[in-house]
Amino acid sequence: MRVLIIDDSKTIREIVKIYLMNENFIVEEASDGEAGMAALRANEYGLVLADYKMPRLDGLGLLQLARSDPKMKNLPIIILTGEKQPELREAVMAAGATEVLNKPISAAALQACVRRVREGQ
């Protein structure tokens, strides 16, 4: 399965990429929301992991654009965030996030989240 990681932090992208490659995913990266949307429009992915806070287009904006596109309406999108406010989680879930995963990310939490998403398809 092809996975797109969208995060402005190269470190986070690298950590998540290592976790996912160990699970035999094909991983691609984008460094902000606009680059992520361009990749989503040009390619087919089975899963997206996107940061909530990014320059140019944040995770909420990315979700809204993705969910308005029929091609991406059912694409699993996991939002990564360092924010702990319950209202943020509610907002991104209402916008169509499949899951919300809090940073810092552990391998076990990421694997469990990806497993839940895959089983839900």
C-alpha positions in Angstrom: 0.0 0.0 0.0 1.2 3.5 -0.9 1.2 5.9 2.0 1.7 9.7 1.9 3.2 11.5 5.0 2.5 15.2 5.0 4.4 17.1 7.7 6.6 20.2 7.7 9.0 18.5 10.2 11.6 16.4 8.3 12.3 14.6 11.6 8.7 13.5 12.0 8.5 12.5 8.4 11.6 10.4 8.8 10.4 8.7 12.0 7.0 7.9 10.6 8.5 6.7 7.3 10.8 4.2 9.2 7.9 2.9 11.2 5.8 2.4 8.1 8.6 1.0 5.9 9.1 -1.7 8.6 5.5 -2.7 8.0 6.2 -3.0 4.2 4.4 0.2 3.2 5.6 2.2 0.2 6.1 5.7 1.6 6.1 9.1 -0.1 6.5 12.5 1.6 5.3 16.0 1.3 6.6 19.0 3.4 3.4 21.0 3.7 -0.3 20.9 3.0 -0.2 22.4 -0.5 2.5 19.9 -1.6 0.5 17.2 0.0 -2.7 18.1 -1.9 -0.7 18.2 -5.2 0.6 14.7 -4.5 -2.9 13.5 -3.6 -4.4 14.9 -6.8 -1.6 13.3 -8.9 -1.3 9.9 -7.3 -3.3 7.1 -5.7 -2.7 6.4 -2.0 -4.2 3.9 0.4 -3.5 6.0 3.5 -2.4 9.6 4.4 -0.8 10.8 7.6 -0.9 14.6 7.9 0.3 17.0 10.5 -2.3 19.4 11.9 -0.1 22.5 12.0 1.7 23.2 8.7 2.6 26.2 6.7 0.6 27.1 3.5 -2.2 24.6 4.2 -2.9 23.1 7.6 -4.3 19.6 8.3 -7.8 20.9 8.8 -7.7 22.7 5.4 -6.2 19.6 3.8 -9.0 17.4 5.2 -11.7 19.8 4.0 -10.2 19.9 0.4 -9.7 16.1 0.4 -13.3 15.3 1.6 -14.7 17.7 -1.1 -13.0 15.7 -3.8 -15.0 12.5 -4.8 -11.7 10.7 -5.5 -10.6 11.3 -1.8 -13.9 11.2 0.0 -13.2 7.7 1.6 -9.4 7.9 1.7 -8.2 7.1 5.2 -6.5 10.3 6.6 -4.8 10.2 10.0 -4.1 13.6 11.6 -0.9 13.9 13.6 -0.9 16.6 16.3 1.0 17.8 19.3 -2.1 19.7 20.5 -4.0 18.2 23.4 -7.3 20.1 23.3 -10.4 17.9 22.9 -12.1 20.5 20.7 -9.3 20.2 18.1 -9.8 16.4 18.0 -13.6 17.0 17.6 -13.0 19.5 14.8 -10.7 17.3 12.8 -13.0 14.3 13.3 -16.0 16.4 12.2 -14.0 17.5 9.1 -13.5 13.8 8.1 -10.4 12.6 9.8 -10.2 8.8 10.1 -8.1 9.0 13.3 -6.2 11.5 15.3 -2.8 10.5 16.6 -1.0 12.6 19.3 2.7 13.4 19.1 5.2 12.3 20.2 4.5 9.2 18.2 5.5 5.8 19.3 5.9 2.8 17.0 3.3 0.9 19.0 0.7 3.7 18.8 1.3 4.3 15.1 1.1 0.5 14.3 -2.1 0.2 16.4 -3.7 3.2 14.6 -2.7 2.0 11.1 -4.1 -1.5 12.0 -7.4 0.0 13.1 -7.7 2.0 9.9 -6.8 -1.0 7.7 -9.3 -3.3 9.5 -12.0 -0.6 9.1 -11.7 -0.6 5.3 
